[in-house]
């Protein structure tokens, strides 16, 4: 099989946009986002200065996983690296580099995420008021799949189950309830489940500038898949009670997701395992096909703490703190060693595949 992921950078000028996508973030954190649209109905998705731990590898993760998911599992919109000249100067809080991706819904259609859905249609099986959108967290989907709607709409439930399995494979540390959405018509009727997007928080692509931090969070992924019982003092370092409670739940929920889907969605599980075996065989036989390719025109340095300045400036509105962080973390950061990154990504994905199979088979 030929290398199909395209790591060339698409170059745009903000002034040449053909339109804009206005998206109101309906969730725990509210806000309105305006993303430029370019020819071919491609939406520019910039990397955000205030998004935790954001580095250029967030964009590479989008390209990598959109290709793998589409090639091996289910149809998925394909991301490409992109630079939008003039966008950072116009918006300030976004970088002028990110990705482009095709629109995932058509004219007269809109999205309704799971948080919106369960707020509109409360379900006794879903404690939606306890939901918190928390970065670097794994989410429990057993109560979602057990909701009356999914119990009575089996085909949509199977699609969701497949998406959840894929999210575990890609080590998604931010696959929260606002990342899964229905596509609805103008009357609000549900038409279908939206395809998978937003792959940036993949564990394997995080902290390229700090191996110790990277390994800690990869261990957290392995730990949640294994589902070992949480020790009383395991998360004692989290002094905030809510954070500690969320981490304790996150620490085992991927295992619960896998076991639940194995029991209640055996056909989905069987299909996923077959596709997983094919992916593993191709990685074993031609791992270079899965290497990410450095784009010569794209930023190639990483500073996982640079976001602190953006958070202070654009979310906390604390310019004094922003300047302190800017002085401390505002440099270009550490050069990304793509040779090391590729070896690490392949090794960790293979370990995750083996771990998932051990639970699902």
N, C-alpha and C positions, 0 to 999 in steps of 0.2 A: 504493500500500500504506500502511496506517495504521501509526503508531508502535505497536509491540507490546511493547517492553521496558518493564517497570514499575519506575519508580524511587521509588515511594512506600515509606515505611518501615513495616514491620510492628512493632507495639509489643506486647511481652510482659512478663510478670512472672515471674521465676524461680520464685516460689512457686506459680505456676499451671501448672507443667509437668505433663505426663501420664506422663512416664517419662524415662529417660535412655539414651543410647547409650554403651556402654562399648567403646572401641576400643583394642586394644593395638597400638601402633606396632611392627610387625615390620620392622626395617630396620637401617641403620647406626646410627641413633639410636633407642634403645628407650625405651618409656615407655607410660603408660596415660592415655588421654584420656576424659573424661566430659562428654558434650554433652547438654543437656536436649532433650527431645522435646515438641512441643506438638500441639494438635489438628490433625488432618489428616495425622498422621505426618510432621510437618515437624521437621527437626533444626536446631537453632541452632548455627551455626558461628561462634564469636567470632574477632575479630582478636586476635592474640597479642602481648603486650608484648615478648617476646623474639625475635619473628620478624624477620629482617633487613629493614630499610627499609620496614616495614609502615606504611601510611597509610590513611585512609579510602578512597582510590582503589582499594585492593586489593579492597574489597567491590564498588565500582562495576564493576570489571573482571569480577567473577563474574557480575553481572547482565547486562552487555553481551554477553559471549561466550556465555553459556548461551543467550541469545536468538538471537544470530547463528548459532550452530552448529545449533540446533534448527530455525531458520527456513530455512537455506540448505543444510545439509549432512547431518546425521544426527540422530536423536532424542537429546535431551539434557535432563536435569532442569533446571528453571528456578529460578534463584536470585532471592531478593528481599532488599533491604536490611532489616535487622532490629535492633531494640534490645531487650535483655533486662534489664529493671530488676532490680537486686539481684544480678546474676551476678558483676560485678567484685568486689563486697564479699564474696561467698561464696568466690570462687576466687583472687582477688588477681592471679594472673599473666595473666589474660585481661581484655580490655575488655568492657564490657557492650553493645558494638555489634559487628555483624558481618553475617551473612546467615542466611537460612533456606533449606533445600533439602529436597525430598522424599527419603525413604529410597530407596536404589538397589537394595536387595535385600530379599527377602521372608522370611517366617517359615521357619525351618529352613535358611536359606541363609547363607553367609558369603563373605567375600572372601579371595582368595589373590593377592597381588601378584607381579610378575615376579621380584623378588628371592627371595621365598619359594619360588616354583615352581622356579627353577633351582638353589636350594640343595637342594631335595627331589629334583629330577630333574636331576642335572648333565648338561651337554652340552658336548662338546669344542669346539663352535663358539662357546660363550659363556664368556668369561673373567669369571665372576661374582665371583670373589674379588678382582678388580681394581676392581670397582665401588665408587665413593664417592658418597654423596649430598652434593653440594656446591651451595650456593645460587648463583644467577646463573651457571648453566652450561648449555650445550646438550649433548644426549646422542646418542650414535651408536646407531641402532637396526638397522643392517645386520646385525650379528652375531646380534641377537635374531631377526630375520626369517629368518635363515639357519639357525636351530636346527632340529633334527630335528622337534620338535613342530609348529612352524609350517609346515615343509615338507610335513608329512603331514596338516595340518588347514588346507586352503587357505582355507575360508570365514572362519575366525577370523583367518588371516593377512591376508586382504583387509581385514577390519574394523580390524585393528591398523594396517595401512598407511594407511588413511584417517585414523585418529586421529593418526598421526604427521604427515601432510600438514597437517591442521588445526592441530596444535601449532606448526608452522612459521609458518603464517599468523598466528596470534595472538601470535607472538613470545614463546612461553613460555620463560622463563629457568630453569624448574625442573621440566621435564617428565621427571623421573627415573623409574627402573624401579619405584619404589614407588607411582607415580601411576597405573600401569596394572595392572588386576587382572582376574582371572577371578572369576565368581560360581560358587560350588560348592554342592552339596547337603550334607546332614549326613554322608554317607559320603565326602566329599572329591572326588566326581566333578565335573569341570568341566561346567557347564551352558551358559555363554555368557561373552562378554567384557563387562565392566562398562561402562556409558556413561561419557562424558567428564565429569569434574568437576574442581574445583581449577584455576580460571583466573586466580588472583590475581596471579601473577608475569608478567603480560603486559607486555612492554617498553613499550608505548605509555602505560601507566598509572603508570609508575614515576618517581620523583623529580619530583613536581609543584612542589617547593620549590627545585629546583636545575636550571636548564636545562642547565648545562654537564655535570653528571653524567648527566642524561637523554640528551643527545645522544651522549655517549661510549658508553652502552650500546646506543643505537639503532644506532650505527655498528658495534658488535660483532655485533649481529643481522645487519646487512647483510653484514658481513665473512664470517660463518659460512655464510650462504646462497650467497655468491659462491664461497667455497671457495678463495680465492687461497692459494698456498703460503706457509707461515709462514716469515718471515725469521729468521735465527739470533738476532738481538737484539730481536725484536719484543716479547717479554714479559720482558725483562731486569729490569724493575721488580719482578717477582714473585720475591722472594728465597727464598721457600719452594719447594724443588724439586718437591714434589708438586703444589702450586698451579700452578706454571709448566707442568708436564707436562699437567695437566688443562686449563688455558687453551689450550695449543697444540692439544690434541685438539678442544676445544670450538670453536676458531676455524675449523674446516673441516667439522665433522661434519654440519651441516645440509645442506650441499651433497652430501655422500655419501649422506645419507638420501634426498634428492630424486632423485639420479641412479639409485640402487639401485631405488627404487620405480618410476621411469619404465621401467626395463629389465625388471624382473621382475613388475610388476603394471600392465600397460598398461591394463586395463579400469578399474581403480581410478583411475589417472591421468586417463583420459579423463573419467570421471564427475566427478572433483574439478575438473577444468578447466572443465567445463560449469557447475558450480555456482559456481565462482569468477568466471566471466564474468558470471553473473546478479547476484552480489553487487556486482561492480564497476559494472555498469550501473545498479543501484539507487542506489549511492552517488553516482554521477555525476549522475543525474537528480533525486535528492532527498536530498542529504547531511544535511539537517536531521533526517531520520528516524533517523539514526544518532547524533545528539547525545545525550550523557548528560544527564539532567535533574537538577538539584540538588534533593535532598530537604530540605525546610525543617526537618525534625526530626532530621537526621543531622549528625554532626560535619563541619565544612567547613574545617578547618585541617590542614596537613600538616607533619610534622617527620620526615624520613627517618632521622634519627639517634637518635630517642627510644628505639628498641629497645635501644640500648647499655646503658641503665640496667636494662631488663628482663633482658637477657642476663647482665649482671653479677650481678643479684640472684637470678634463678631457675635459671640454668644454671651459672654460675661460683661461686655462693654467696659472692660477694665484696661485702659490704654497704658497705664503705668506697668501693670503686670505683663501686658503684651510686649512692651519694650524690653523688659527683663528677659523674657523667653526668647525674643528675637535675637538679643545679643548672645544668648547662651546656645540656641539651637538654630539660628538663622543661616548658618553656612550651608553649603550644598550637601554636606554629609559624606557618607562613605560610598566609594565607588562600588557598584554592584558587580560582583564576580559571577558572570553567567555560567561559567564552567562548574563552579561549586554549587550554585543554585540549582542547576539542572540535575546534578547527581543527587542532591538532597531531596528535591521534589520527587524524583523517580523512586528513590529508596522509601520515602515516607508513604507515597501512594501505594506501593506494593505491600507495605506493612498493614496499611488500613484495609486493603482488599482482603488479605489473609484473615485479619481480625473479623471483618464483617462476615466473610464466608463461614468462619467457625461458628457464628451465632445463627446464621440463616439456613445452613444446609440441613 
